[in-house]
Amino acid sequence: MDAMLSGLRRVEDSFVVETVVARFEVDLGADYPTFVRTRRDPVIGLLRQQLEDLLLRVDAEADRRVANDAFDQGYTVGRVALDLHQQPLLYSGLTRADLVSARTPAGAATLRRHFPAAHDQLEHLQGLLLARETGQAFLGCEHLNAFLRRVCAPEHASTGALAFQFAGFGLVTSIAESLSLSLSLTPSS
């Protein structure tokens, strides 16, 4: 947990809005959904789905779309802020088909049995993401918060709080993932 809180603080302290925005626009542009599909491990998609299942009503399809988009946007911003957006982080061996089946009880057992490293990574990330200390530390990051509020607000005026929450989850996930993979958390300016 100390490494997570320290990593979040390092990203906050070195976060330069202009650098992140320029890198995002130049390197990814409007094509960040392709980034999500090709450079993000499926275990992160499964984590996002589990957060949606935990925090949203089953029949709230519009909210799930907002949460899905905001998480992906926050995750991408985090990877760009860490200057890790150019390299694929594909480590679990999971496929998109595995994600669909992992959402069922039988699929979760299969994930545990056939992909133990992915299962352990998922549980590790869940623990970091849902810890009270992580939430409190994130809310204390004024630069990251202001940026995510600005990014989320125009697109999701009626669901801004939900979008901000899931964008925050996405950004914090990118930091936690980087730490768990022992990647450098020294953002380039």
N, CA, C and O atoms as a DFTB+ gen file, in Angstrom:
756 C
 N C O
     1  1       0.824      -1.195       0.000
     2  2       0.000       0.000       0.000
     3  2       0.869       1.261       0.000
     4  3       0.531       2.252      -0.646
     5  1       1.984       1.217       0.724
     6  2       2.871       2.386       0.766
     7  2       3.385       2.738      -0.625
     8  3       3.463       3.914      -0.982
     9  1       3.733       1.728      -1.405
    10  2       4.221       1.974      -2.765
    11  2       3.130       2.614      -3.617
    12  3       3.414       3.502      -4.421
    13  1       1.890       2.173      -3.450
    14  2       0.777       2.740      -4.210
    15  2       0.594       4.217      -3.866
    16  3       0.472       5.056      -4.758
    17  1       0.576       4.526      -2.590
    18  2       0.367       5.909      -2.162
    19  2       1.537       6.792      -2.604
    20  3       1.342       7.936      -3.016
    21  1       2.732       6.256      -2.516
    22  2       3.917       6.987      -2.956
    23  2       3.881       7.201      -4.472
    24  3       4.215       8.283      -4.955
    25  1       3.481       6.182      -5.212
    26  2       3.375       6.300      -6.668
    27  2       2.345       7.338      -7.078
    28  3       2.578       8.122      -7.998
    29  1       1.220       7.342      -6.405
    30  2       0.171       8.324      -6.692
    31  2       0.691       9.730      -6.420
    32  3       0.442      10.650      -7.199
    33  1       1.403       9.892      -5.331
    34  2       1.973      11.204      -4.980
    35  2       3.000      11.641      -6.016
    36  3       3.026      12.813      -6.394
    37  1       3.855      10.719      -6.489
    38  2       4.858      11.067      -7.506
    39  2       4.202      11.518      -8.805
    40  3       4.652      12.476      -9.435
    41  1       3.147      10.832      -9.199
    42  2       2.450      11.235     -10.428
    43  2       1.802      12.598     -10.225
    44  3       1.882      13.452     -11.108
    45  1       1.171      12.813      -9.096
    46  2       0.550      14.111      -8.801
    47  2       1.599      15.223      -8.826
    48  3       1.378      16.272      -9.432
    49  1       2.726      14.998      -8.176
    50  2       3.760      16.032      -8.078
    51  2       4.398      16.375      -9.420
    52  3       4.860      17.499      -9.616
    53  1       4.427      15.424     -10.338
    54  2       5.074      15.673     -11.626
    55  2       4.071      15.876     -12.765
    56  3       4.466      15.998     -13.925
    57  1       2.788      15.913     -12.440
    58  2       1.749      16.024     -13.468
    59  2       1.753      17.427     -14.074
    60  3       1.546      18.416     -13.370
    61  1       1.988      17.504     -15.370
    62  2       1.955      18.767     -16.098
    63  2       0.874      18.624     -17.169
    64  3       1.029      17.874     -18.133
    65  1      -0.214      19.352     -16.981
    66  2      -1.382      19.222     -17.853
    67  2      -0.994      19.379     -19.319
    68  3      -1.393      18.568     -20.155
    69  1      -0.227      20.405     -19.635
    70  2       0.114      20.681     -21.031
    71  2       0.871      19.517     -21.664
    72  3       0.640      19.179     -22.826
    73  1       1.771      18.908     -20.901
    74  2       2.550      17.773     -21.414
    75  2       1.646      16.584     -21.693
    76  3       1.749      15.955     -22.745
    77  1       0.762      16.277     -20.752
    78  2      -0.137      15.133     -20.917
    79  2      -1.087      15.369     -22.082
    80  3      -1.303      14.472     -22.897
    81  1      -1.654      16.561     -22.168
    82  2      -2.592      16.864     -23.253
    83  2      -1.876      16.786     -24.604
    84  3      -2.398      16.190     -25.546
    85  1      -0.694      17.377     -24.703
    86  2       0.042      17.342     -25.971
    87  2       0.396      15.910     -26.364
    88  3       0.219      15.516     -27.516
    89  1       0.892      15.139     -25.407
    90  2       1.272      13.748     -25.693
    91  2       0.039      12.944     -26.106
    92  3       0.096      12.144     -27.040
    93  1      -1.069      13.159     -25.408
    94  2      -2.310      12.457     -25.714
    95  2      -2.752      12.791     -27.140
    96  3      -3.070      11.892     -27.920
    97  1      -2.772      14.074     -27.479
    98  2      -3.245      14.493     -28.802
    99  2      -2.314      14.040     -29.917
   100  3      -2.776      13.582     -30.962
   101  1      -1.014      14.163     -29.706
   102  2      -0.051      13.800     -30.750
   103  2       0.029      12.291     -30.934
   104  3      -0.016      11.792     -32.059
   105  1       0.146      11.570     -29.831
   106  2       0.374      10.130     -29.921
   107  2      -0.893       9.311     -30.113
   108  3      -0.868       8.276     -30.779
   109  1      -2.001       9.765     -29.535
   110  2      -3.211       8.953     -29.584
   111  2      -4.358       9.622     -30.319
   112  3      -5.118       8.955     -31.021
   113  1      -4.491      10.919     -30.166
   114  2      -5.592      11.638     -30.796
   115  2      -6.936      11.059     -30.385
   116  3      -7.114      10.642     -29.240
   117  1      -7.853      11.034     -31.292
   118  2      -9.185      10.500     -31.008
   119  2      -9.200       8.981     -31.039
   120  3     -10.238       8.356     -30.824
   121  1      -8.055       8.399     -31.306
   122  2      -7.980       6.952     -31.475
   123  2      -7.601       6.217     -30.188
   124  3      -7.044       5.121     -30.248
   125  1      -7.898       6.809     -29.017
   126  2      -7.515       6.112     -27.790
   127  2      -8.287       4.812     -27.575
   128  3      -7.776       3.947     -26.864
   129  1      -9.491       4.609     -28.142
   130  2     -10.107       3.284     -28.010
   131  2      -9.252       2.172     -28.630
   132  3      -9.251       1.048     -28.127
   133  1      -8.533       2.467     -29.705
   134  2      -7.629       1.478     -30.289
   135  2      -6.490       1.179     -29.322
   136  3      -6.071       0.031     -29.177
   137  1      -5.995       2.217     -28.664
   138  2      -4.973       2.026     -27.628
   139  2      -5.479       1.053     -26.573
   140  3      -4.771       0.125     -26.183
   141  1      -6.702       1.270     -26.117
   142  2      -7.281       0.427     -25.064
   143  2      -7.370      -1.026     -25.536
   144  3      -7.071      -1.946     -24.775
   145  1      -7.774      -1.226     -26.771
   146  2      -7.915      -2.592     -27.287
   147  2      -6.590      -3.285     -27.552
   148  3      -6.499      -4.506     -27.425
   149  1      -5.556      -2.526     -27.918
   150  2      -4.325      -3.161     -28.376
   151  2      -3.158      -3.083     -27.405
   152  3      -2.204      -3.850     -27.538
   153  1      -3.205      -2.186     -26.440
   154  2      -2.056      -2.021     -25.539
   155  2      -2.402      -2.199     -24.070
   156  3      -1.559      -1.979     -23.201
   157  1      -3.626      -2.591     -23.791
   158  2      -4.039      -2.794     -22.405
   159  2      -4.349      -4.264     -22.199
   160  3      -5.028      -4.880     -23.021
   161  1      -3.859      -4.827     -21.114
   162  2      -4.113      -6.232     -20.828
   163  2      -5.599      -6.441     -20.526
   164  3      -6.226      -5.601     -19.881
   165  1      -6.159      -7.559     -20.991
   166  2      -7.573      -7.847     -20.720
   167  2      -7.928      -7.896     -19.234
   168  3      -9.091      -7.697     -18.882
   169  1      -6.963      -8.155     -18.357
   170  2      -7.274      -8.190     -16.930
   171  2      -7.772      -6.811     -16.461
   172  3      -8.560      -6.725     -15.519
   173  1      -7.317      -5.751     -17.108
   174  2      -7.772      -4.398     -16.747
   175  2      -9.236      -4.215     -17.165
   176  3     -10.014      -3.584     -16.450
   177  1      -9.603      -4.765     -18.315
   178  2     -11.007      -4.728     -18.730
   179  2     -11.897      -5.501     -17.768
   180  3     -13.014      -5.079     -17.467
   181  1     -11.402      -6.626     -17.292
   182  2     -12.159      -7.421     -16.320
   183  2     -12.307      -6.659     -15.002
   184  3     -13.372      -6.689     -14.387
   185  1     -11.263      -5.989     -14.573
   186  2     -11.337      -5.167     -13.364
   187  2     -12.406      -4.088     -13.529
   188  3     -13.223      -3.880     -12.632
   189  1     -12.402      -3.405     -14.670
   190  2     -13.414      -2.373     -14.939
   191  2     -14.823      -2.962     -14.871
   192  3     -15.714      -2.374     -14.259
   193  1     -15.021      -4.109     -15.494
   194  2     -16.339      -4.751     -15.464
   195  2     -16.757      -5.091     -14.047
   196  3     -17.920      -4.915     -13.684
   197  1     -15.825      -5.574     -13.244
   198  2     -16.157      -5.927     -11.869
   199  2     -16.505      -4.690     -11.042
   200  3     -17.390      -4.748     -10.188
   201  1     -15.821      -3.577     -11.286
   202  2     -16.175      -2.333     -10.603
   203  2     -17.583      -1.891     -10.983
   204  3     -18.359      -1.463     -10.128
   205  1     -17.904      -1.996     -12.258
   206  2     -19.259      -1.649     -12.707
   207  2     -20.288      -2.550     -12.031
   208  3     -21.321      -2.070     -11.563
   209  1     -20.011      -3.850     -11.977
   210  2     -20.942      -4.791     -11.344
   211  2     -21.116      -4.482      -9.858
   212  3     -22.208      -4.633      -9.311
   213  1     -20.045      -4.052      -9.217
   214  2     -20.078      -3.767      -7.786
   215  2     -20.816      -2.464      -7.479
   216  3     -21.539      -2.377      -6.487
   217  1     -20.634      -1.459      -8.322
   218  2     -21.100      -0.115      -7.985
   219  2     -22.341       0.361      -8.737
   220  3     -22.944       1.364      -8.355
   221  1     -22.725      -0.337      -9.790
   222  2     -23.860       0.120     -10.593
   223  2     -24.969      -0.918     -10.620
   224  3     -24.725      -2.117     -10.480
   225  1     -26.187      -0.439     -10.800
   226  2     -27.317      -1.356     -10.938
   227  2     -27.185      -2.144     -12.244
   228  3     -26.647      -1.652     -13.235
   229  1     -27.677      -3.347     -12.218
   230  2     -27.600      -4.228     -13.389
   231  2     -28.317      -3.606     -14.590
   232  3     -27.846      -3.716     -15.721
   233  1     -29.453      -2.954     -14.343
   234  2     -30.262      -2.418     -15.440
   235  2     -29.870      -0.994     -15.843
   236  3     -30.563      -0.387     -16.660
   237  1     -28.807      -0.454     -15.309
   238  2     -28.393       0.919     -15.592
   239  2     -27.417       0.952     -16.774
   240  3     -26.244       1.286     -16.609
   241  1     -27.903       0.610     -17.938
   242  2     -27.048       0.484     -19.118
   243  2     -26.376       1.810     -19.501
   244  3     -25.204       1.815     -19.875
   245  1     -27.092       2.919     -19.414
   246  2     -26.496       4.215     -19.754
   247  2     -25.362       4.553     -18.789
   248  3     -24.312       5.043     -19.205
   249  1     -25.576       4.292     -17.505
   250  2     -24.522       4.537     -16.517
   251  2     -23.322       3.643     -16.774
   252  3     -22.180       4.070     -16.603
   253  1     -23.569       2.411     -17.183
   254  2     -22.460       1.494     -17.469
   255  2     -21.632       1.985     -18.661
   256  3     -20.409       1.848     -18.664
   257  1     -22.287       2.550     -19.658
   258  2     -21.549       3.093     -20.806
   259  2     -20.682       4.279     -20.376
   260  3     -19.525       4.394     -20.782
   261  1     -21.260       5.162     -19.544
   262  2     -20.500       6.311     -19.043
   263  2     -19.311       5.823     -18.222
   264  3     -18.191       6.300     -18.404
   265  1     -19.553       4.872     -17.320
   266  2     -18.485       4.338     -16.463
   267  2     -17.397       3.680     -17.306
   268  3     -16.207       3.879     -17.061
   269  1     -17.809       2.903     -18.291
   270  2     -16.878       2.210     -19.179
   271  2     -15.985       3.223     -19.901
   272  3     -14.760       3.100     -19.887
   273  1     -16.601       4.214     -20.526
   274  2     -15.837       5.221     -21.269
   275  2     -14.923       6.026     -20.349
   276  3     -13.768       6.286     -20.687
   277  1     -15.439       6.416     -19.190
   278  2     -14.653       7.242     -18.264
   279  2     -13.465       6.456     -17.708
   280  3     -12.362       6.992     -17.604
   281  1     -13.685       5.189     -17.350
   282  2     -12.577       4.359     -16.856
   283  2     -11.489       4.270     -17.921
   284  3     -10.311       4.483     -17.634
   285  1     -11.890       3.954     -19.152
   286  2     -10.909       3.825     -20.235
   287  2     -10.162       5.135     -20.462
   288  3      -8.956       5.135     -20.708
   289  1     -10.877       6.240     -20.381
   290  2     -10.246       7.542     -20.563
   291  2      -9.259       7.822     -19.421
   292  3      -8.136       8.260     -19.670
   293  1      -9.668       7.576     -18.185
   294  2      -8.781       7.792     -17.042
   295  2      -7.556       6.894     -17.096
   296  3      -6.441       7.328     -16.808
   297  1      -7.776       5.632     -17.469
   298  2      -6.657       4.683     -17.599
   299  2      -5.676       5.178     -18.658
   300  3      -4.463       5.149     -18.446
   301  1      -6.191       5.623     -19.780
   302  2      -5.343       6.104     -20.865
   303  2      -4.572       7.348     -20.436
   304  3      -3.378       7.465     -20.714
   305  1      -5.244       8.274     -19.764
   306  2      -4.568       9.474     -19.260
   307  2      -3.443       9.071     -18.311
   308  3      -2.354       9.644     -18.360
   309  1      -3.699       8.093     -17.451
   310  2      -2.663       7.622     -16.534
   311  2      -1.461       7.055     -17.267
   312  3      -0.315       7.362     -16.936
   313  1      -1.728       6.235     -18.255
   314  2      -0.616       5.655     -19.031
   315  2       0.157       6.743     -19.775
   316  3       1.383       6.681     -19.871
   317  1      -0.560       7.745     -20.304
   318  2       0.110       8.850     -20.991
   319  2       0.929       9.662     -19.987
   320  3       2.071      10.026     -20.270
   321  1       0.354       9.945     -18.818
   322  2       1.073      10.710     -17.788
   323  2       2.343       9.978     -17.344
   324  3       3.350      10.613     -17.030
   325  1       2.293       8.659     -17.321
   326  2       3.455       7.851     -16.943
   327  2       4.396       7.603     -18.119
   328  3       5.454       6.995     -17.958
   329  1       4.006       8.076     -19.299
   330  2       4.747       7.864     -20.537
   331  2       4.918       6.374     -20.831
   332  3       5.971       5.925     -21.284
   333  1       3.854       5.627     -20.560
   334  2       3.835       4.190     -20.838
   335  2       2.831       3.841     -21.936
   336  3       2.516       2.668     -22.139
   337  1       2.340       4.829     -22.628
   338  2       1.299       4.602     -23.623
   339  2       1.822       4.012     -24.926
   340  3       1.034       3.483     -25.710
   341  1       3.116       4.085     -25.180
   342  2       3.656       3.543     -26.419
   343  2       3.894       2.038     -26.349
   344  3       3.949       1.370     -27.381
   345  1       4.032       1.507     -25.145
   346  2       4.327       0.081     -25.036
   347  2       3.093      -0.707     -24.622
   348  3       2.361      -0.296     -23.722
   349  1       2.865      -1.825     -25.270
   350  2       1.754      -2.683     -24.862
   351  2       2.069      -3.325     -23.507
   352  3       3.181      -3.803     -23.284
   353  1       1.099      -3.330     -22.623
   354  2       1.232      -4.043     -21.353
   355  2       0.280      -5.227     -21.411
   356  3      -0.835      -5.174     -20.892
   357  1       0.735      -6.284     -22.044
   358  2      -0.053      -7.497     -22.226
   359  2       0.690      -8.623     -21.524
   360  3       1.696      -9.115     -22.033
   361  1       0.205      -9.032     -20.366
   362  2       0.963      -9.948     -19.528
   363  2       0.172     -11.132     -19.013
   364  3       0.778     -12.100     -18.553
   365  1      -1.140     -11.107     -19.066
   366  2      -1.929     -12.143     -18.393
   367  2      -2.176     -13.393     -19.231
   368  3      -2.420     -14.466     -18.680
   369  1      -2.116     -13.270     -20.539
   370  2      -2.455     -14.397     -21.399
   371  2      -3.947     -14.510     -21.650
   372  3      -4.385     -15.412     -22.364
   373  1      -4.739     -13.607     -21.075
   374  2      -6.194     -13.634     -21.288
   375  2      -6.547     -13.089     -22.662
   376  3      -5.812     -12.289     -23.240
   377  1      -7.680     -13.538     -23.168
   378  2      -8.225     -13.014     -24.422
   379  2      -9.555     -12.333     -24.117
   380  3     -10.061     -12.422     -22.998
   381  1     -10.110     -11.663     -25.101
   382  2     -11.422     -11.035     -24.922
   383  2     -12.492     -12.082     -24.600
   384  3     -13.401     -11.809     -23.816
   385  1     -12.398     -13.253     -25.184
   386  2     -13.367     -14.327     -24.893
   387  2     -13.270     -14.757     -23.436
   388  3     -14.285     -15.057     -22.806
   389  1     -12.056     -14.786     -22.900
   390  2     -11.885     -15.132     -21.489
   391  2     -12.592     -14.125     -20.587
   392  3     -13.113     -14.487     -19.532
   393  1     -12.607     -12.863     -21.003
   394  2     -13.268     -11.825     -20.205
   395  2     -14.751     -12.090     -20.063
   396  3     -15.320     -11.928     -18.983
   397  1     -15.372     -12.494     -21.146
   398  2     -16.807     -12.762     -21.124
   399  2     -17.107     -13.907     -20.167
   400  3     -18.020     -13.808     -19.347
   401  1     -16.362     -14.973     -20.264
   402  2     -16.640     -16.124     -19.406
   403  2     -16.226     -15.866     -17.954
   404  3     -16.810     -16.455     -17.044
   405  1     -15.239     -15.005     -17.717
   406  2     -14.761     -14.758     -16.353
   407  2     -15.796     -14.037     -15.503
   408  3     -15.663     -13.988     -14.280
   409  1     -16.820     -13.479     -16.128
   410  2     -17.848     -12.759     -15.361
   411  2     -18.866     -13.697     -14.726
   412  3     -19.681     -13.260     -13.914
   413  1     -18.832     -14.964     -15.078
   414  2     -19.747     -15.940     -14.478
   415  2     -19.012     -16.658     -13.346
   416  3     -17.782     -16.684     -13.340
   417  1     -19.734     -17.239     -12.394
   418  2     -19.055     -17.980     -11.317
   419  2     -18.154     -19.097     -11.847
   420  3     -17.035     -19.278     -11.365
   421  1     -18.642     -19.842     -12.837
   422  2     -17.816     -20.918     -13.409
   423  2     -16.595     -20.341     -14.114
   424  3     -15.502     -20.903     -14.044
   425  1     -16.790     -19.216     -14.793
   426  2     -15.678     -18.565     -15.485
   427  2     -14.631     -18.037     -14.514
   428  3     -13.434     -18.086     -14.797
   429  1     -15.081     -17.533     -13.371
   430  2     -14.149     -17.046     -12.355
   431  2     -13.293     -18.194     -11.820
   432  3     -12.096     -18.030     -11.587
   433  1     -13.919     -19.357     -11.628
   434  2     -13.170     -20.530     -11.170
   435  2     -12.162     -20.959     -12.230
   436  3     -11.041     -21.349     -11.902
   437  1     -12.558     -20.888     -13.501
   438  2     -11.652     -21.218     -14.604
   439  2     -10.483     -20.243     -14.635
   440  3      -9.337     -20.645     -14.836
   441  1     -10.768     -18.989     -14.440
   442  2      -9.712     -17.978     -14.405
   443  2      -8.708     -18.316     -13.305
   444  3      -7.498     -18.281     -13.527
   445  1      -9.214     -18.639     -12.133
   446  2      -8.346     -18.986     -11.001
   447  2      -7.489     -20.217     -11.314
   448  3      -6.306     -20.263     -10.976
   449  1      -8.101     -21.208     -11.959
   450  2      -7.425     -22.473     -12.219
   451  2      -6.441     -22.379     -13.391
   452  3      -5.317     -22.871     -13.295
   453  1      -6.857     -21.749     -14.493
   454  2      -6.042     -21.757     -15.711
   455  2      -5.160     -20.522     -15.890
   456  3      -4.182     -20.553     -16.638
   457  1      -5.504     -19.460     -15.217
   458  2      -4.723     -18.223     -15.315
   459  2      -4.452     -17.682     -13.912
   460  3      -4.897     -16.585     -13.573
   461  1      -3.726     -18.446     -13.097
   462  2      -3.530     -18.022     -11.704
   463  2      -2.821     -16.668     -11.578
   464  3      -3.132     -15.895     -10.673
   465  1      -1.883     -16.377     -12.464
   466  2      -1.189     -15.086     -12.387
   467  2      -2.151     -13.942     -12.689
   468  3      -2.108     -12.905     -12.027
   469  1      -3.016     -14.124     -13.684
   470  2      -4.016     -13.097     -14.005
   471  2      -4.988     -12.922     -12.850
   472  3      -5.354     -11.799     -12.506
   473  1      -5.405     -14.028     -12.252
   474  2      -6.321     -13.964     -11.104
   475  2      -5.658     -13.220      -9.948
   476  3      -6.285     -12.366      -9.320
   477  1      -4.409     -13.534      -9.666
   478  2      -3.698     -12.859      -8.578
   479  2      -3.525     -11.364      -8.873
   480  3      -3.680     -10.533      -7.979
   481  1      -3.205     -11.025     -10.124
   482  2      -3.057      -9.628     -10.516
   483  2      -4.377      -8.888     -10.345
   484  3      -4.404      -7.761      -9.849
   485  1      -5.466      -9.521     -10.755
   486  2      -6.789      -8.918     -10.618
   487  2      -7.109      -8.647      -9.151
   488  3      -7.557      -7.553      -8.809
   489  1      -6.886      -9.619      -8.293
   490  2      -7.158      -9.429      -6.869
   491  2      -6.254      -8.361      -6.258
   492  3      -6.694      -7.578      -5.416
   493  1      -5.005      -8.332      -6.677
   494  2      -4.069      -7.323      -6.180
   495  2      -4.550      -5.917      -6.558
   496  3      -4.591      -5.018      -5.718
   497  1      -4.911      -5.741      -7.830
   498  2      -5.382      -4.440      -8.290
   499  2      -6.685      -4.043      -7.593
   500  3      -6.857      -2.885      -7.213
   501  1      -7.597      -4.994      -7.425
   502  2      -8.849      -4.707      -6.704
   503  2      -8.556      -4.210      -5.296
   504  3      -9.140      -3.225      -4.843
   505  1      -7.653      -4.892      -4.611
   506  2      -7.313      -4.508      -3.245
   507  2      -6.763      -3.097      -3.160
   508  3      -7.141      -2.329      -2.275
   509  1      -5.869      -2.755      -4.077
   510  2      -5.300      -1.413      -4.088
   511  2      -6.347      -0.364      -4.454
   512  3      -6.417       0.701      -3.840
   513  1      -7.141      -0.675      -5.440
   514  2      -8.108       0.291      -5.959
   515  2      -9.231       0.586      -4.974
   516  3      -9.681       1.726      -4.868
   517  1      -9.680      -0.426      -4.261
   518  2     -10.826      -0.257      -3.373
   519  2     -10.429       0.077      -1.931
   520  3     -11.296       0.230      -1.070
   521  1      -9.136       0.189      -1.670
   522  2      -8.683       0.530      -0.319
   523  2      -9.032       1.982       0.012
   524  3      -8.874       2.876      -0.820
   525  1      -9.500       2.198       1.221
   526  2      -9.874       3.544       1.666
   527  2      -8.691       4.505       1.537
   528  3      -8.867       5.657       1.143
   529  1      -7.497       4.036       1.865
   530  2      -6.307       4.875       1.816
   531  2      -6.036       5.382       0.396
   532  3      -5.633       6.529       0.205
   533  1      -6.259       4.523      -0.588
   534  2      -6.046       4.926      -1.977
   535  2      -7.041       6.006      -2.373
   536  3      -6.667       7.005      -2.988
   537  1      -8.306       5.807      -2.021
   538  2      -9.333       6.804      -2.327
   539  2      -9.040       8.150      -1.691
   540  3      -9.172       9.190      -2.336
   541  1      -8.642       8.132      -0.428
   542  2      -8.318       9.377       0.261
   543  2      -7.107      10.063      -0.375
   544  3      -7.095      11.281      -0.553
   545  1      -6.100       9.275      -0.712
   546  2      -4.910       9.847      -1.345
   547  2      -5.256      10.445      -2.704
   548  3      -4.778      11.526      -3.048
   549  1      -6.086       9.746      -3.477
   550  2      -6.472      10.259      -4.791
   551  2      -7.245      11.570      -4.648
   552  3      -6.995      12.517      -5.393
   553  1      -8.165      11.633      -3.713
   554  2      -8.939      12.865      -3.533
   555  2      -8.056      14.033      -3.101
   556  3      -8.425      15.190      -3.301
   557  1      -6.901      13.747      -2.513
   558  2      -5.959      14.790      -2.139
   559  2      -5.057      15.248      -3.273
   560  3      -4.246      16.156      -3.086
   561  1      -5.180      14.646      -4.429
   562  2      -4.346      15.008      -5.594
   563  2      -5.050      16.099      -6.394
   564  3      -5.822      15.798      -7.304
   565  1      -4.794      17.345      -6.067
   566  2      -5.566      18.428      -6.680
   567  2      -5.332      18.578      -8.177
   568  3      -6.270      18.908      -8.903
   569  1      -4.100      18.344      -8.672
   570  2      -3.850      18.481     -10.109
   571  2      -4.573      17.390     -10.904
   572  3      -5.239      17.666     -11.902
   573  1      -4.426      16.149     -10.440
   574  2      -5.088      15.036     -11.136
   575  2      -6.602      15.182     -11.082
   576  3      -7.284      14.957     -12.081
   577  1      -7.129      15.556      -9.924
   578  2      -8.573      15.729      -9.774
   579  2      -9.105      16.824     -10.687
   580  3     -10.106      16.636     -11.379
   581  1      -8.431      17.967     -10.684
   582  2      -8.885      19.087     -11.519
   583  2      -8.873      18.700     -12.992
   584  3      -9.797      19.027     -13.736
   585  1      -7.820      18.002     -13.406
   586  2      -7.732      17.591     -14.801
   587  2      -8.856      16.622     -15.162
   588  3      -9.526      16.801     -16.179
   589  1      -9.067      15.599     -14.334
   590  2     -10.120      14.626     -14.647
   591  2     -11.505      15.259     -14.607
   592  3     -12.357      14.925     -15.430
   593  1     -11.741      16.160     -13.672
   594  2     -13.042      16.846     -13.641
   595  2     -13.254      17.649     -14.920
   596  3     -14.352      17.664     -15.476
   597  1     -12.205      18.312     -15.380
   598  2     -12.314      19.100     -16.613
   599  2     -12.549      18.192     -17.822
   600  3     -13.353      18.512     -18.697
   601  1     -11.856      17.078     -17.864
   602  2     -11.985      16.157     -18.988
   603  2     -13.360      15.484     -18.994
   604  3     -13.957      15.305     -20.056
   605  1     -13.863      15.114     -17.821
   606  2     -15.123      14.370     -17.734
   607  2     -16.359      15.257     -17.808
   608  3     -17.378      14.843     -18.361
   609  1     -16.291      16.449     -17.270
   610  2     -17.478      17.290     -17.125
   611  2     -18.176      17.620     -18.442
   612  3     -19.388      17.430     -18.537
   613  1     -17.459      18.109     -19.474
   614  2     -18.182      18.506     -20.682
   615  2     -18.880      17.340     -21.380
   616  3     -19.975      17.489     -21.921
   617  1     -18.232      16.187     -21.358
   618  2     -18.758      15.037     -22.078
   619  2     -19.955      14.400     -21.375
   620  3     -20.849      13.864     -22.029
   621  1     -19.971      14.458     -20.059
   622  2     -20.994      13.766     -19.281
   623  2     -21.612      14.716     -18.262
   624  3     -21.527      14.474     -17.058
   625  1     -22.232      15.794     -18.737
   626  2     -22.746      16.815     -17.827
   627  2     -23.714      16.237     -16.793
   628  3     -23.627      16.577     -15.613
   629  1     -24.627      15.378     -17.214
   630  2     -25.631      14.860     -16.281
   631  2     -25.084      13.750     -15.385
   632  3     -25.663      13.467     -14.337
   633  1     -24.002      13.133     -15.771
   634  2     -23.433      12.040     -14.974
   635  2     -21.973      12.333     -14.630
   636  3     -21.151      11.420     -14.555
   637  1     -21.661      13.609     -14.423
   638  2     -20.284      14.025     -14.175
   639  2     -19.642      13.341     -12.984
   640  3     -18.470      12.969     -13.052
   641  1     -20.378      13.163     -11.891
   642  2     -19.801      12.534     -10.695
   643  2     -19.441      11.077     -10.973
   644  3     -18.383      10.603     -10.558
   645  1     -20.310      10.380     -11.665
   646  2     -20.043       8.978     -12.015
   647  2     -18.837       8.892     -12.949
   648  3     -17.964       8.042     -12.771
   649  1     -18.796       9.775     -13.942
   650  2     -17.674       9.778     -14.882
   651  2     -16.372      10.085     -14.155
   652  3     -15.354       9.442     -14.409
   653  1     -16.397      11.058     -13.255
   654  2     -15.196      11.400     -12.494
   655  2     -14.735      10.216     -11.648
   656  3     -13.541       9.919     -11.594
   657  1     -15.674       9.541     -10.989
   658  2     -15.331       8.399     -10.144
   659  2     -14.639       7.306     -10.966
   660  3     -13.597       6.790     -10.562
   661  1     -15.215       6.959     -12.106
   662  2     -14.634       5.880     -12.907
   663  2     -13.367       6.326     -13.646
   664  3     -12.476       5.509     -13.879
   665  1     -13.274       7.597     -14.016
   666  2     -12.020       8.089     -14.592
   667  2     -10.913       8.006     -13.539
   668  3      -9.775       7.654     -13.849
   669  1     -11.257       8.331     -12.306
   670  2     -10.295       8.194     -11.209
   671  2      -9.870       6.752     -11.010
   672  3      -8.687       6.466     -10.821
   673  1     -10.845       5.833     -11.054
   674  2     -10.503       4.412     -10.954
   675  2      -9.538       4.014     -12.072
   676  3      -8.567       3.296     -11.834
   677  1      -9.806       4.481     -13.281
   678  2      -8.943       4.141     -14.408
   679  2      -7.535       4.680     -14.240
   680  3      -6.561       3.965     -14.474
   681  1      -7.424       5.937     -13.834
   682  2      -6.113       6.538     -13.651
   683  2      -5.337       5.823     -12.547
   684  3      -4.166       5.490     -12.727
   685  1      -5.979       5.588     -11.419
   686  2      -5.310       4.900     -10.310
   687  2      -4.933       3.470     -10.717
   688  3      -3.894       2.962     -10.296
   689  1      -5.760       2.830     -11.519
   690  2      -5.436       1.488     -12.009
   691  2      -4.152       1.504     -12.821
   692  3      -3.324       0.604     -12.684
   693  1      -3.973       2.512     -13.662
   694  2      -2.745       2.571     -14.470
   695  2      -1.513       2.695     -13.577
   696  3      -0.466       2.126     -13.890
   697  1      -1.622       3.423     -12.482
   698  2      -0.496       3.557     -11.550
   699  2      -0.258       2.238     -10.822
   700  3       0.879       1.778     -10.713
   701  1      -1.334       1.633     -10.325
   702  2      -1.208       0.355      -9.603
   703  2      -0.632      -0.726     -10.509
   704  3       0.221      -1.506     -10.087
   705  1      -1.098      -0.770     -11.746
   706  2      -0.587      -1.754     -12.701
   707  2       0.907      -1.537     -12.940
   708  3       1.680      -2.495     -12.953
   709  1       1.305      -0.306     -13.125
   710  2       2.718       0.005     -13.350
   711  2       3.567      -0.450     -12.178
   712  3       4.634      -1.035     -12.360
   713  1       3.085      -0.178     -10.975
   714  2       3.818      -0.606      -9.781
   715  2       3.903      -2.119      -9.695
   716  3       4.956      -2.668      -9.371
   717  1       2.798      -2.794      -9.985
   718  2       2.794      -4.250      -9.849
   719  2       3.679      -4.916     -10.899
   720  3       4.151      -6.034     -10.694
   721  1       3.903      -4.242     -12.007
   722  2       4.783      -4.772     -13.045
   723  2       6.206      -4.245     -12.889
   724  3       7.071      -4.494     -13.729
   725  1       6.430      -3.518     -11.806
   726  2       7.754      -2.935     -11.504
   727  2       8.257      -2.023     -12.613
   728  3       9.445      -2.018     -12.937
   729  1       7.338      -1.250     -13.191
   730  2       7.729      -0.278     -14.210
   731  2       8.069       1.037     -13.516
   732  3       7.614       1.293     -12.402
   733  1       8.850       1.844     -14.162
   734  2       9.246       3.119     -13.592
   735  2       8.057       4.043     -13.458
   736  3       7.231       4.134     -14.366
   737  1       7.964       4.727     -12.335
   738  2       6.925       5.726     -12.128
   739  2       7.551       7.106     -12.147
   740  3       7.230       7.954     -11.314
   741  1       8.428       7.326     -13.079
   742  2       9.039       8.623     -13.219
   743  2       8.546       9.209     -14.536
   744  3       9.155       9.013     -15.587
   745  1       7.424       9.934     -14.457
   746  2       6.862      10.495     -15.691
   747  2       7.866      11.433     -16.354
   748  3       8.587      12.164     -15.675
   749  1       7.906      11.405     -17.669
   750  2       8.803      12.325     -18.372
   751  2       8.067      13.628     -18.594
   752  3       6.851      13.638     -18.790
   753  1       8.790      14.706     -18.563
   754  2       8.178      16.027     -18.726
   755  2       8.136      16.440     -20.170
   756  3       7.652      17.526     -20.487
